């Protein structure tokens, strides 16, 4: 039976607009008619997403946009405030549309309200747990700081209590290793289901990108793309590039493609200028602007290595999916889910990305030895198993209990 056949009205709540949210909601809209033909889907979304989502609506899907003040509460820097705001607003909108079942695309924020037993008027609940980390000691190198230990202890307590919630039918997670951990350690662990992060379908590749200017033919192109923040490793990467031997630097072209976080812009520009003086053999380009999907497809396809030097990042990353779809190896952190996915699926090389010397050694190894740790066939399988339709099917099925 297709998901959604025994419930009439579904509500999906997502107040954020950065990262994967837009793509995920687009997948859910596009596949609603085929997967849940007997249900009406209501989406409550961030105001910034209105134009993109409204253009895709069909007879099965309706859109409500949060008020700016509501969205601000849901995005508050205090997890306590944001969590209770999301719970309270979900209740209000569920009553408004007469929802039978409710889904949170980011269940992490709701762990405290759900652990306290708060529900949505007895309605069935499900959601996606995006950043579990309590099991990282079992899947790779993990020497937690005091802050990380306290974070994981808090998560353990909240997960145990949250999973006991009688209305919480299914918890989806992008981390298959956590699913196994929860089944063993938590009384409600059987509610966990794996949810492969979906590969966004490739669109037309832009043909007006100056790829040759970024990646000269006589050099190996290393690409870091996305919203460039300190967490994504841009500062450590620049320190690593400073350590490259001239013979390696002369074979490399590095492109930093994406908008810079304003809080680190001056520091990044200063380090780039310093690199041009201290390591002139290196070709380094900082393109501080937004790149659309077609441009990124062109850049990834023409790169030799995609960089993902995250700084102890918890969770998955769409960068792995872009690289795998294009058949390009990654150089990534060895920490957490990203490190384990890269190693288990032969997606490239992992290093201690917090250490500039280790990251520099990884770059030199990729230049000298080629796509280290990479299997094109394994990367293709990795991408093929992560379809938008499969993602949408799992989300709708989670609302069935």
C-alpha positions as CSV (number, residue, x, y, z in Angstrom):
1,X,0.0,0.0,0.0
2,X,1.5,3.4,-0.8
3,X,2.4,5.5,2.2
4,X,-0.3,7.9,3.2
5,X,-3.3,5.8,2.2
6,X,-4.9,5.5,5.6
7,X,-4.5,9.1,6.7
8,X,-6.1,12.1,5.0
9,X,-3.9,15.0,5.9
10,X,-0.2,15.2,6.5
11,X,1.8,18.2,7.8
12,X,5.5,18.7,7.3
13,X,7.2,21.5,9.3
14,X,10.5,23.2,8.3
15,X,11.3,26.7,9.5
16,X,14.9,26.8,8.2
17,X,16.0,27.9,4.8
18,X,19.7,27.1,4.7
19,X,21.3,23.8,3.4
20,X,19.3,20.8,2.5
21,X,15.8,22.1,3.4
22,X,14.7,23.4,0.0
23,X,15.9,20.3,-1.9
24,X,14.2,17.9,0.6
25,X,10.9,19.8,0.4
26,X,11.0,19.9,-3.4
27,X,11.5,16.1,-3.4
28,X,8.5,15.7,-1.1
29,X,6.3,17.9,-3.3
30,X,7.4,16.3,-6.5
31,X,6.6,12.7,-5.4
32,X,3.5,13.3,-3.2
33,X,1.0,12.4,-5.9
34,X,2.7,9.1,-6.7
35,X,3.6,8.0,-3.2
36,X,0.6,9.3,-1.1
37,X,-2.2,9.7,-3.7
38,X,-5.0,9.6,-1.1
39,X,-3.5,12.2,1.2
40,X,-3.3,16.0,1.2
41,X,0.1,17.3,2.1
42,X,0.5,20.6,3.9
43,X,4.0,22.1,4.1
44,X,4.7,24.8,6.7
45,X,8.0,26.4,5.6
46,X,10.4,29.3,6.0
47,X,9.3,32.5,4.3
48,X,12.5,32.5,2.2
49,X,11.4,29.2,0.5
50,X,8.0,30.5,-0.7
51,X,9.1,31.3,-4.3
52,X,10.8,28.0,-5.0
53,X,8.2,25.8,-3.4
54,X,5.1,27.7,-4.7
55,X,6.4,27.1,-8.2
56,X,6.2,23.3,-7.7
57,X,2.8,23.0,-6.0
58,X,0.2,20.6,-7.3
59,X,-3.2,19.4,-6.4
60,X,-1.9,17.2,-3.6
61,X,0.3,19.8,-1.9
62,X,-0.5,23.1,-0.2
63,X,1.9,25.6,1.3
64,X,1.7,27.7,4.4
65,X,4.5,30.2,5.1
66,X,5.7,31.1,8.6
67,X,5.5,34.7,9.7
68,X,8.9,36.3,10.1
69,X,8.5,36.4,13.9
70,X,7.6,32.7,14.0
71,X,10.6,31.8,11.9
72,X,12.8,33.9,14.1
73,X,11.7,32.1,17.2
74,X,12.3,28.7,15.5
75,X,15.8,29.8,14.6
76,X,16.7,31.3,17.9
77,X,20.3,30.6,19.0
78,X,18.9,29.1,22.3
79,X,18.1,25.5,21.6
80,X,15.6,25.7,24.5
81,X,13.7,28.6,22.8
82,X,13.9,27.2,19.3
83,X,12.8,23.7,20.3
84,X,9.7,24.8,22.2
85,X,8.8,27.3,19.5
86,X,8.8,24.6,16.9
87,X,6.7,22.3,19.0
88,X,4.2,25.1,19.8
89,X,3.9,26.2,16.2
90,X,3.5,22.7,14.9
91,X,0.5,22.3,17.3
92,X,-1.0,25.5,16.1
93,X,-0.7,24.6,12.4
94,X,-1.8,21.0,12.9
95,X,-5.0,22.3,14.4
96,X,-5.4,24.8,11.6
97,X,-5.2,22.3,8.8
98,X,-6.7,19.3,10.6
99,X,-3.6,17.2,10.3
100,X,-3.7,13.5,11.1
101,X,0.1,13.1,11.3
102,X,3.0,15.5,11.6
103,X,6.6,15.3,10.5
104,X,9.6,17.4,11.5
105,X,12.4,17.5,8.9
106,X,14.8,18.4,11.8
107,X,13.8,16.4,14.8
108,X,17.0,17.2,16.7
109,X,15.4,20.5,17.8
110,X,12.4,18.7,19.3
111,X,14.3,16.2,21.5
112,X,13.6,18.1,24.7
113,X,9.8,18.8,24.2
114,X,9.3,15.2,23.1
115,X,11.5,13.9,26.0
116,X,9.1,15.8,28.3
117,X,6.2,13.9,26.8
118,X,4.8,16.9,24.9
119,X,2.9,16.0,21.8
120,X,0.7,17.5,19.1
121,X,-2.7,16.8,20.3
122,X,-2.3,13.0,20.1
123,X,-1.4,13.1,16.4
124,X,1.1,10.7,15.0
125,X,4.6,12.1,14.9
126,X,7.8,11.3,12.9
127,X,10.9,13.2,12.0
128,X,14.5,13.1,10.8
129,X,17.3,13.0,13.4
130,X,20.0,14.8,11.6
131,X,23.0,15.0,14.0
132,X,23.3,12.0,16.3
133,X,26.9,11.8,17.7
134,X,26.6,9.6,20.8
135,X,28.0,6.6,18.9
136,X,31.0,8.2,17.3
137,X,33.4,6.4,19.5
138,X,32.3,3.2,17.9
139,X,32.6,4.2,14.2
140,X,35.9,6.0,14.0
141,X,38.6,8.1,15.8
142,X,36.9,10.1,18.5
143,X,38.6,11.9,21.4
144,X,35.8,14.0,22.6
145,X,36.4,17.3,24.3
146,X,34.7,18.1,27.6
147,X,32.0,20.0,25.7
148,X,31.5,17.1,23.3
149,X,31.2,14.7,26.2
150,X,28.5,16.8,27.9
151,X,26.7,17.2,24.5
152,X,26.7,13.5,24.0
153,X,25.5,12.8,27.6
154,X,22.7,15.3,27.1
155,X,21.7,13.6,23.8
156,X,21.8,10.2,25.3
157,X,19.3,11.2,28.0
158,X,17.0,13.0,25.6
159,X,17.1,10.2,23.0
160,X,16.1,7.6,25.6
161,X,13.2,9.7,26.8
162,X,12.1,10.9,23.4
163,X,11.9,7.4,22.0
164,X,9.4,6.4,24.7
165,X,6.9,9.0,23.5
166,X,3.8,7.2,22.6
167,X,2.9,9.4,19.6
168,X,6.4,9.3,18.0
169,X,6.0,6.4,15.6
170,X,9.2,6.6,13.5
171,X,12.6,8.4,13.7
172,X,14.5,8.5,10.5
173,X,18.2,9.1,10.5
174,X,20.8,9.8,7.8
175,X,23.3,7.8,10.0
176,X,22.9,4.1,9.5
177,X,25.5,3.4,12.2
178,X,23.3,5.2,14.8
179,X,20.3,3.0,13.8
180,X,22.2,-0.1,14.9
181,X,23.5,1.7,18.1
182,X,19.9,2.8,19.1
183,X,18.5,-0.7,18.6
184,X,21.0,-2.1,21.0
185,X,21.1,0.7,23.6
186,X,17.7,2.3,23.7
187,X,14.3,0.8,24.7
188,X,12.6,2.6,21.8
189,X,15.4,1.9,19.4
190,X,13.2,-0.1,17.2
191,X,11.6,3.1,16.0
192,X,14.7,4.1,14.1
193,X,14.9,3.7,10.4
194,X,17.7,4.5,8.0
195,X,17.1,7.4,5.5
196,X,19.8,7.7,2.8
197,X,20.5,11.4,2.1
198,X,19.1,12.0,-1.4
199,X,21.3,12.9,-4.4
200,X,19.8,16.0,-6.0
201,X,19.1,15.2,-9.7
202,X,21.7,16.8,-12.0
203,X,20.4,19.6,-14.1
204,X,21.9,21.1,-17.3
205,X,25.6,21.7,-16.8
206,X,26.5,25.4,-17.3
207,X,28.8,25.9,-20.3
208,X,29.7,29.5,-19.5
209,X,31.9,28.7,-16.5
210,X,35.5,29.6,-16.8
211,X,36.7,26.2,-15.7
212,X,40.0,26.4,-17.6
213,X,40.7,29.7,-15.7
214,X,40.1,28.0,-12.4
215,X,41.7,24.7,-13.2
216,X,44.5,25.0,-15.8
217,X,45.0,21.9,-17.9
218,X,48.5,21.2,-16.5
219,X,47.2,21.2,-12.9
220,X,45.0,19.0,-10.6
221,X,42.0,20.9,-9.5
222,X,41.0,20.9,-5.9
223,X,37.5,22.3,-5.2
224,X,36.0,23.5,-2.0
225,X,32.4,24.8,-2.5
226,X,29.3,25.8,-0.7
227,X,28.7,28.4,2.0
228,X,32.3,28.9,3.1
229,X,32.5,28.9,6.9
230,X,35.2,28.2,9.5
231,X,33.3,24.9,10.3
232,X,33.8,23.8,6.7
233,X,37.6,24.0,7.1
234,X,38.5,26.9,4.9
235,X,41.0,28.5,7.4
236,X,42.7,25.2,8.1
237,X,42.8,24.5,4.4
238,X,44.6,27.8,3.7
239,X,47.1,26.9,6.5
240,X,47.6,23.5,4.9
241,X,48.2,25.0,1.4
242,X,51.0,27.2,3.0
243,X,52.8,24.0,4.0
244,X,52.8,22.4,0.5
245,X,56.2,21.7,-1.0
246,X,56.8,23.8,-4.2
247,X,56.9,20.7,-6.4
248,X,53.4,19.8,-5.2
249,X,52.1,23.4,-5.3
250,X,53.2,23.7,-8.9
251,X,50.8,20.9,-9.8
252,X,47.8,22.1,-8.0
253,X,45.0,24.6,-8.6
254,X,42.6,25.3,-5.7
255,X,39.2,26.9,-6.1
256,X,37.2,28.2,-3.1
257,X,33.8,28.6,-4.7
258,X,30.9,30.1,-2.7
259,X,29.8,32.9,-0.5
260,X,32.2,33.6,2.4
261,X,30.8,33.9,5.9
262,X,31.2,37.6,6.7
263,X,32.7,36.9,10.1
264,X,35.8,35.3,8.5
265,X,36.0,37.2,5.2
266,X,38.8,39.5,6.2
267,X,40.9,36.7,7.7
268,X,40.4,34.5,4.6
269,X,41.3,37.3,2.2
270,X,44.4,38.1,4.3
271,X,45.5,34.4,4.2
272,X,44.9,34.2,0.5
273,X,47.1,37.3,-0.1
274,X,49.8,35.9,2.2
275,X,49.7,32.6,0.2
276,X,50.2,34.4,-3.1
277,X,53.5,35.8,-1.6
278,X,54.8,32.8,0.3
279,X,53.8,30.1,-2.2
280,X,53.6,31.6,-5.6
281,X,53.8,28.2,-7.3
282,X,50.2,27.6,-6.2
283,X,47.2,28.6,-8.2
284,X,44.5,29.7,-5.7
285,X,41.2,31.4,-6.6
286,X,38.7,32.8,-4.2
287,X,35.3,33.2,-5.9
288,X,33.2,34.9,-3.2
289,X,29.7,34.6,-4.8
290,X,26.8,32.3,-5.1
291,X,27.1,29.5,-7.7
292,X,24.0,27.8,-9.1
293,X,23.6,24.1,-9.6
294,X,24.7,24.1,-13.2
295,X,27.8,26.0,-12.4
296,X,28.7,23.7,-9.5
297,X,28.1,20.6,-11.7
298,X,30.6,22.0,-14.2
299,X,33.2,22.7,-11.6
300,X,32.8,19.3,-9.8
301,X,33.1,17.5,-13.2
302,X,36.3,19.3,-14.1
303,X,37.9,19.0,-10.7
304,X,40.3,16.2,-9.7
305,X,39.4,16.2,-6.0
306,X,36.5,17.6,-4.0
307,X,37.5,19.0,-0.6
308,X,35.4,18.4,2.5
309,X,37.8,19.3,5.4
310,X,35.1,19.8,7.9
311,X,36.1,20.6,11.5
312,X,34.7,17.8,13.6
313,X,31.3,18.2,11.9
314,X,28.5,16.0,13.1
315,X,26.2,14.6,10.5
316,X,26.3,14.0,6.8
317,X,27.2,16.3,3.9
318,X,25.7,16.9,0.5
319,X,29.3,17.4,-0.8
320,X,29.8,13.6,-0.7
321,X,26.8,13.2,-2.9
322,X,27.8,15.8,-5.4
323,X,31.3,14.2,-5.7
324,X,30.0,10.6,-5.9
325,X,27.5,11.5,-8.6
326,X,30.2,13.1,-10.7
327,X,32.7,10.3,-10.1
328,X,35.2,12.5,-8.2
329,X,37.1,11.5,-5.1
330,X,36.9,13.5,-1.9
331,X,39.5,14.6,0.7
332,X,37.5,14.7,3.9
333,X,37.6,14.7,7.7
334,X,38.2,11.3,9.3
335,X,35.7,12.2,12.0
336,X,32.2,10.9,12.6
337,X,29.7,9.9,9.9
338,X,31.4,11.7,7.1
339,X,34.7,9.9,7.7
340,X,33.0,6.5,8.1
341,X,30.9,7.0,4.9
342,X,34.0,7.9,2.9
343,X,36.0,4.9,4.2
344,X,33.2,2.3,3.9
345,X,32.1,3.4,0.4
346,X,35.5,4.1,-1.1
347,X,34.7,7.7,-1.8
348,X,38.3,9.0,-1.3
349,X,40.8,9.8,1.4
350,X,40.2,10.8,5.1
351,X,42.6,12.8,7.3
352,X,42.6,14.7,10.5
353,X,41.2,17.8,8.9
354,X,41.7,19.9,12.0
355,X,45.5,19.5,11.6
356,X,47.0,21.6,8.8
357,X,50.0,19.3,8.5
358,X,47.7,16.2,8.1
359,X,45.5,18.0,5.6
360,X,48.6,19.1,3.6
361,X,49.9,15.5,3.6
362,X,46.6,14.3,2.3
363,X,46.7,16.8,-0.6
364,X,50.3,15.8,-1.4
365,X,49.3,12.1,-1.4
366,X,46.3,12.8,-3.7
367,X,48.6,14.7,-6.1
368,X,51.4,12.0,-6.1
369,X,49.2,8.9,-6.0
370,X,46.0,9.9,-7.8
371,X,42.5,9.3,-6.4
372,X,43.6,7.6,-3.2
373,X,40.9,5.4,-1.5
374,X,38.5,6.0,-4.4
375,X,36.5,3.5,-6.4
376,X,34.4,4.9,-9.3
377,X,32.1,1.9,-9.2
378,X,31.6,2.1,-5.4
379,X,30.9,5.9,-5.7
380,X,28.3,5.2,-8.4
381,X,26.6,2.7,-6.3
382,X,26.6,5.1,-3.3
383,X,24.9,7.8,-5.4
384,X,22.5,5.3,-7.1
385,X,21.1,4.2,-3.7
386,X,20.2,7.7,-2.7
387,X,17.3,8.8,-4.9
388,X,14.8,11.6,-4.2
389,X,11.9,9.1,-4.7
390,X,13.4,6.8,-2.1
391,X,13.8,9.7,0.3
392,X,10.2,10.8,-0.2
393,X,8.9,7.2,0.2
394,X,10.7,6.8,3.5
395,X,9.3,10.1,4.9
396,X,5.7,9.3,3.9
397,X,6.0,5.8,5.2
398,X,7.2,7.2,8.6
399,X,3.8,8.8,9.0
400,X,2.2,5.4,8.7
401,X,3.7,4.2,12.0
